[in-house]
């Protein structure tokens, strides 16, 4: 049986693989999880011994098929829990990440099935992240881009936002920048602020570059398909 910490590492490595591709360096894992490099190196060794990842010296690690399956199961639990907490227990989308982090390791498969059924088997969580299917197949890849990839005058639809910072989520919620929202980029300042106009409310909002970089978007004629990059 894997510990909660081991599952957290596998989930983190999966997220980094999907965003940057394998192999994933120990320094990237350390930064993502807020751990020291020696701590990460020690845990990577334990996961390698269990056949959950492959490690190439001086390059990094990559999940094995078994390791990826574990990561996808934890992600499925996490994102279903976020959706359930939001829809049925009146949590705001800025509150659910930490609650789901605590609960994701401890629910049974029957509980997971019932939560999914109660939600109508949703495809995405409240932040737009794709929920892995019950058979734990990796989400398909599509061409979502970040807000920073676009220029002034571009109109895009928000597909996904990062759920890792509650303050950022509250900021985006107040600004009306949520999945499904159409926005137009009206200005990109040299010092890194991106100003957008939310078409539903016709209000403008300035977003720091660090926030804009975590917002995944599509053009209005595309669909927000699963792209496999995790923000959880």
N, C-alpha and C positions, 0 to 999 in steps of 0.2 A: 504494500500500500504506500502511495506517495504522500509526503507531507504537504501541508498547505503551501509552504515556502517553495518546494520543488515545483508545484503546479504554477505558482506565480512566475517562476523563472521560465518555464516552458511557454507560458502565455506571452511573456515579455519578448522572448526570442522569436516567437511566431510573428508578433507585431512588427518587430524590427526587420525580420526577413521579408515580410510583405511590403514594407515601406522602402527598404534600401536594397533588398536582395541579399542572399547568403554569399559568403559566410559573414556571421555577425561577430564583431570583435568584443572581447571582454570589457573593454573600456566603454563601448556603447551600451552594453547590458548594465554596467555599473551606473552609468549616468541615468539610464531609463528607470532603474529601480532605486536609485539613491543609496547604493551600496559601495563599499570600497573594492578596488580591483582584486586584492587578495581574497576577500570573501567570495567574490564572483568566481574566481579561479578554483577555489575549493568546491563550490557547488557544481560547477561545470564538470569537474572530475567525477563527482558522484552521479550526475545524470548520464555521463558517458559510460560509466560502469554498468548502469541499468539499461543501456542500449537505447536511450532516448534522444541522444544526439551524437553526431560525429564531430571530432575536433581535429583541426589541422594546425600544427604548431606555427605560431607567428601570424596566422591568418584569421582564425576564428572558428566558429561553430555553426553547424547546420542541424536542424531537427531531422531525426529519422522519421520514417512513416509512423512508427508507434508514438514517438514524441509529438508529432503534429496532431495525431488523433486525440491525445490527451489535451493538448492546447485548445483544439477546437471544441472539445466537450466543455472545458472550463469557460471558454468564451460564450458558448451557447447558454450555459447557466447564467453567466454574468448579464448578458444582454436581455434574456427573458426576464430576469429579476428586475432589471432597470425598467423594462416596459410595464411589468406588473405593479411595481411600486408607484410608478407615475399614474397609471390608468385606474388602479383600484384602491390605492391607499393615499392618494392625494399628495404624494411627494412632488417637489419641484424637480425639474431635470438637473438642477445643480446639486441636489442632495443625494441622488440615487447611486452615484458611482461608489462611494465609500461603503454604503450599505450592501451593495451587490458584491463588492470585494470581500466583505466579511462572510457573506452567506453562500457564495458560489461553490465553495468546497464541501458544503455540508448538506446538500439536498439530494434526495434519492431520485432515481430515474422515473419513478412513478409520480413524484411531486413535479418533476420537470415536465412530464407529459401533461399533467393536469393544468399546470400554469400555461403551457403553450395552447392547450385547448380553450382555456378561459379567455385567452387573448385573441383567439381566432387564428392561431399559427402565424404570427406576424413575421414579415421578412426583414424588418429593421427595428432597431431600438429607438428611444426618444431622441437620440443625437444623430440618427441617420446611419449608424453603423449596421452592416448586414449581420443578421443572426444566422449562424451556421445551421444547416438543416438537421433533422433528427438522425439522418444517416451519417452525419459529420463529414460531408464532402466540403472541401474548401470553397469559399465563395468565389464565383467567377470574376475574372478581371475585366475591367472596363476602363474607359479613358477619362476618368475624372481628373481635374486639374486643381491647383490651389488658386485662391483669389489673387495671389501675387503673380501668377502666370499671365494675367490679363492686363490690358491697357485701358487708359482713360477712354470712356465712351462705350466700352464693352458692357453688354447686359448678360447676366448669368443667373442661374438658379442655384441656390444653396442646397447641397445634397447631404453633407456631413460636417459636423463640428467635433472638436476634441472634447472628451468628457473628463479630462484629467485635472482641470482647474475650476473649482466651483465659482470663484470670483469672475473668471472669464465667461462662464456660462451665464451668470447673472447679468453681466455687462451686455452680452449678446441678446439675452432675452429682453432686456429693457430697450435695446436698440431695434428690436424686431427682426434680428438676423437669425432665423431658425430654418431647419430643413424645410424645403418647399417654397421658401421666400424668393421672389425675384428682385434682384438688386442691379443698379447701374453704377459703374465706377465713374465718379465725377472728378476725382483728383488723386494724384499720387505725389506726395510731398518729398523733397530730397532727403528729409530727415526721417523718412520711414513711415509716415502716417498715410493710410489709404482711406479716402473719403468715398462713401457709397450713398446712393439714394435708394431707400426702400420704396418700391413702386406702390405697394398697397397703401402706405400712409403718406407717401411723398415727402418723407422727412429724410434729412441727411444725417449721417453718422460717421465719425472718424474712428478708424480702427488701427491700433498699433500694428506694425509689420509682423511682430511675433504672433499676434492673433490671426491676422490675415493669412499667414502661412499655414495655419491649421484648419482653415475653412476649405472644404472640398466642394467644387462647383462643376456645373455642366452648362453648356449653351442651351438656350430655350428650346431648340429642336431636338435635343437628346433626352435620354432617360437616366434617372439616378439608379443605375444598375449596381450590383455588388461589385466592388473593385478589390476586395480582399485586404485592403490596408486597414489595420486596426488602430483606433484611437483609445481603446480601452486599456 
